[in-house]
Amino acid sequence: MNFEYFIVKRLISAKGYKSSISAPIIKIAITAIAIGVVMMLVSFATGLGLQEKIRDKIAAFNGHISISSYDNNSSKVSLTPVSTDQDFYPEFTSVEGIDHVQAVASTFGVIRTEEDFEGIVAKGVGADYKWDYFEEFLTQGRLPSYSENLNNEILISEYLANRLKLKNGDRVATYFMRDDSDLPLQRSFEIVGIYESGFQEFDELYMLTDIRQIQRINRWEEDEIGNFEVFVEDFDELDSKGNEVYENTGSFLDTQTISQKYYSIFEWLSLFDFNMALILGIMILVSGINMITALLVLILERTQMIGMLKGLGAADWSIRKIFLYNAAYLIVLGLFWGNLIGIGLLALQKYFKLIPLDPRTYYVTEVPIYLSWDYILLVNIGTLILCMLMLLIPSVIISKISPVKAIKFD
């Protein structure tokens, strides 16, 4: 058995270990590490969760990359149609990492009831539409089906339903203006589903309908749509894929990523990276300082043992390893309790949604949690390694202890 490991095992298992002078300091050090780990896990889980949730909600209404006519600029509606006869549709084979391409079109309109009315953006989607996100947002009814014949099914938000006192199954009258007429065009639709994304900027506007309805309202041909929405496989490559998509589309088409279109929101989200790094640094520093204090107290308490080991011929580095192994045991103990408490709290929030948020400020209705072994291992391994590196310096004091004076020490 390793000499240093044998000594550490005997020290830890000794009956007087928990009632020694250093016991309170050791408990404080373990508690500090546990609290630090909890704070770091919560910071990563909520920060990454909020980033992922918000970008997914923006992508649900816009895709990751939008391809449209230059005339549309940053308008929320389709002003100039684009032909579906493109090399990149329906499969974008010229750029790797593209997950899906869908054709959409949108126009301004008004929903009117007997008591009230609301302005909307009617977004037309077709059989190729990616409904993955809206399956999560759906609160009532079902998703509309536009894969076969033209129909009048629509999906509206819970915000609009509450404002207009509508419910699933109701028929609603909508009105649309056209450039070639002073009179509005009326269409009647049936609500088959109600969604809530928690992103009020979208919920208060968007109504989803069949893209063929928008084509008929705008008097477009069957192959004319408003714009293409492109989804990438890896969001971290959004900017590079956006440039590649731009280079592989015609000169008459413009491309825009959601990070460009919603620049202020993504700049706000990028601040979370700095916050997470700051919390990580502060917590590791606090944990390291507490462990340094605990190590110095352990050395002071075991001064006579150090003198005896030196007198028996033990090397300074060998004795230092004994105390470093002891400190590593305390760090691992703090990591264990920190992970147990931290992951437990995160799991409670993830599955029971105990802490709500104001969607007008944070764009989500509850604190989102992102659980991944990647950052959990990073926190644990990083804390252990950095704390141990910080302990190397104070452990040098062992080499300064004289065996004769240490044995006489009381």
N, C-alpha and C positions, 0 to 999 in steps of 0.2 A: 504493500500500500504506500502511496505517496506520503512522504514525511509531513509536509505542510498540511495536506488534507487530513491526515490522521490527527494532528494537533487541533486543527479547527473543529473537527467533528467532536473531539473530547471537550473543547471549550463550549461549544453550543449545547451539548447534551448535559453539561455539568449542572447540578442542582442549584448552585448559587448564581448561575448566569442571569436568571430572570430577577433576582433580588439584589443584584450588585449595584454599586454606585452609579454605573453607567446605564442601568436599565431605563430610567426616565428619558435620558438623552436618546437612547436607541429607539424607544417608542416614538419620540417626536420625529426622528429622522425617517422612520418607516411611514409614519402618518404623512409627513411632508411629501414623500415620494408617491404615496397612494393618491393624495389630493392632486399632485402635479399630473399624474397619469390620467386621472378622471378629467381634469381641465383640458388636457391635450386631446383626449379622445372626443370629448364634447365639442371642442373647437373644430377638429377635423370633420366630424360627422355632420355637424350643423352647417359649417361653411361649405363643404363639398355638396351636401344635400341641397342647400339653397341654390347654389350655382346650377346644379343639375336640373332641379325642378323648374327654375325660371327659364333656363334655355330650352327645356323640353316644351314648356308652354308656349314660348315664342315660336318655336319650330312647328308646333301643332297648327298654328294659324298662318305661317309664312313659309314653311320649309326651312332648310338651312341656307340655301342659295336660291335667289329668284332670278329668272331669265325673262326679260320683257322688252318691249319696244322702248327706245330712248324717249319717245313722247310721253310715256307714262311717268317718268321721273320717280318721285317719291309718293305719288298719289296712292291712296288706299283702294282706288277703283281702277278698272281697265278702261283706258281712254282710246287706245289704238290696238286693234286686234293683231295677233301673230298667228301665222299658219302652223298647223301641227306637222306639216311636211318638213321635218328637220332631221338631220343625220343623228342627233342625240336623242330622238324620241321614237319609241318608248324606252329604248335602252341606251344609256350613255356609255358606249363601249370604248370611246377614245380616251377616257379618263378612268384610271383605276381608283377604287375606293368609293365609287358612287353606289349607294344602296338602292335608290328609287327616284324616278322622275314622274311627275304627275302634271296634268293640264288643268288649269282653273281659270275662272273669270269672275269678276265682281262688279257690282254697280250700286249706286246709292238708291235708297228707297225709303218708304215710310210705312210702318205698320199702324193701322187705325182700328180702334174699337169704338163702341158706342160712347164711351166715356173719355177716352184719351188716345194719344198717338205718340209714337217714338220714331226718330230717324234711325235707319239701319244701313249696314252694308250687306247686301245679299251676295254671298259667295257661292258661285256655282262650281260644283265638283262632279266628277264622273265616275265611271266604273274602275278607273285606275287609282282612285283616291286612297291614301294611306290613313285608315281609321284607327290605327293603334292607340294614338293619344286620346282620342275622343271616347274610346271604350272605357278609359279610366275616368274621364270627366262626366260620363253619363250618370244622371241621378234619377231620371224617370224615363219610361218607355224604352224605345229601341233606336238603333241607328237607321237612318233612311237607306233605301236601296235604289241605286241608279244604274244598275248593271243591265237592265232590260229596257222596257218601254218607258217613254217620258211619263213622269208622274208629278204630283203636286205635294209630295212629302217634304217636310222641312224639319230642321233641328234648330231650336232657339235656346238661348241661355236662361238660366233660372232668374237672372237679374231682370231681363226683359219680361219674362213670364210674371214675375211679382209686380213689376211696374204697371203692366197692362192687365193684370188679374186674369191671366190665361192659364190653362192647364193642358196636360197631355190629352190629345184627341180633339181639341178645339180646331175650328176652321177660322182663319184670319184673312182679312182683306189687306192687301198691300198695294202701294201706288209707286210707279216709276216714271220719271220724266225722260223724254226723248228729244234729241236736238231738232228733229224734223216736225215736232208738234208742240203746241202750247198746252194741250190737254194731257193730263197724266194717264198712264196706262195702268189699268187695274188687273190684278191677279189674285186669285183665291188659293190659299194653301192650307194643308192639314198638318198640324203639329204631331209628329210621331215620336219625338224624343226631346228631352230637356237636359242640358248639360250645365256644369259649373266648373270652370277652370280655375277660379280664384284670381284670375288676372283681369281686373275690372276694365282696364283699357280695351280689352277685346270683348269681354262678356257684354258690355253695354252697347256693342255695335253689331257683332256678327250673327247672321242667320245663314245657315247652310241649306242650299237647295240644289236642284239638278242643274248642271252646267248648260243643258239644252234650253232651260228656261231663260237664262241670261242671254244666250245666243238669239233666241226669238225676240226678247225685249230690245236688244241692240240691232236686230236685223242683220246678224252676221251669218256667214255660211257655216256649214257643218264642220269644216276644218279650221275655223277661226276661233281662237281662244284669247284670253287676256294675258296670261303669262304661264311659265312653267315653274314648278317648285321642285327643287333638287334636294335630296337627302344624302348626306355623307355617312360612311360607316364609322369613322372616327372623328368626333367633334374637335379633338385637339389639332386636327389637320385642316380645320375649316378655312383658314386664310390661304394656305397653299393650294387647297382644292378649288377655292374660289378663283384664284388666279388661273389655274389650269382650265377651269370651265370657261372663263372669259376668253382664253386663247383658242378654245375649241368651239366657239360659237361664231355665227356670222357677224360681219361688221355692222350690220343694222340692228343688232341685239345688244342690250346692256345686261350686265350681271351685277348682283348686289347680295352680299352675305348679310345674315341677320345681325352680326356684330357691327357692320357698317350702318345698317338701317336703324338699329336701336343702340347707337354708340354710347349714349349716356348710361343706359342700363348696364351694358357690359363693362363700362368703366367702373361703375359702382360695384359690380360683382368682382372685378379684379382686385379691389381693396381687401377682399376677404383673404386673398393669398398672403398679403402683407400681415394682416391680423393673425392668421394662423402661424406664420413664421415667428412673429413677435411673441405670441403666447408660448410657443414651443421653446424659444430661447429663454424666456423668463422662468418658466417652470423647471427646466433642466438646471438653470443656474441656482435657483432656490433649493432644489433637491440636492445638487452637488455641494452647496455650502453646508447644508444640514448634515450630509454624510461626512464632510471634512471634520465638522465638530464632533460627530460621533466617533470617528476614527481616532482623533486626538485624545478623546476621553478614554477610549479603549487602550490606547498606548500608555497613557498615564496610569491607568488602573493595573496594567500588566507589566509595569516597569521591572519588577523583580523577576518575572518570568523571562523577560528579554535578557536581563543580565545573566540568568542561569543558562539560557540557551547559548549565549555568546561564550560563556565560560566553558561550556561543553564542546565548543568548536563550531557552532552553527554560523553560517555566513549571513551577512547583513541582508542580502537579497532574499535568502531563504526565510528569514524572520519577517521581512516586509511582505512576502507572499502570504504568510500566515494571516496577517492583518488584512491584506487585500482580499483574500478568500473570505474572511469573516465579513468584511464590508459587502462583498458581492452577494453573500447569503442574505444580508439585510436588504439590499437593493431588490433582489428577486422577490423577497417577502413583500416589500412595498409594491412591486409591480403586480404581484398576484392579487392583492387586495384592491389595487387601483383598477385592474382589468375587470375584476368581479363586479365592483360597484359601478364602474363606468359603462361597461357593456350592458349591464342590467338596466341602468337608467335609460340608455339609448334604445334598448329593445322595448321598454315600456312606452316610450314616446313614439317609436316607429309603428307599433301595432295597436296602441290604444289612443294615440293622439291627445295626450293630456294637456299640452301647452298650446293654446291658440295664438294666432298672430293676426294683425289687421292687414287684410289684403290690399288696402289702399296705400299702405306704406311698404309692405314686404312682398306683395304680389302672390302670396300664399296664405291659406287659411289656418295652417298650423305649422309648427317648427318641423321642417323636413329633416329626415335622418338618412344619411348614406353610410351603410355598414360595409366595410371591405377589409379583408385581411391585409391588404397592401399597407394602409396607413397604421393599422393596429400593430403589425410587425415593425414598421418603421419607428413608431413611438417607443415600443419596448426595447428593441435592439439599440436604437439611438440613445435612449436614457441610460441603459446599462453601460454602453461603451464610453459615453461622455463622462458619466459619473466616475467610472473607473479611471479614466485618464486624469480627471481632476484630483483623484486620491493619490496618484503617484507622487505628487509634489510633497504633501504633508507626511507621507510615509518615509521620506528621506530622514526625518528626525530620528528614526530608529538607529541609523548608522552613527549618530552623534552621541548615543547613550554609552557610557563607560560601564563595562561589566562589574567592576569593583563597586562603583557608586550605586549602580542599579540594585545590586544584591543587598546593600545596606539601606536602600530606599524604603521609607515607611510613611 
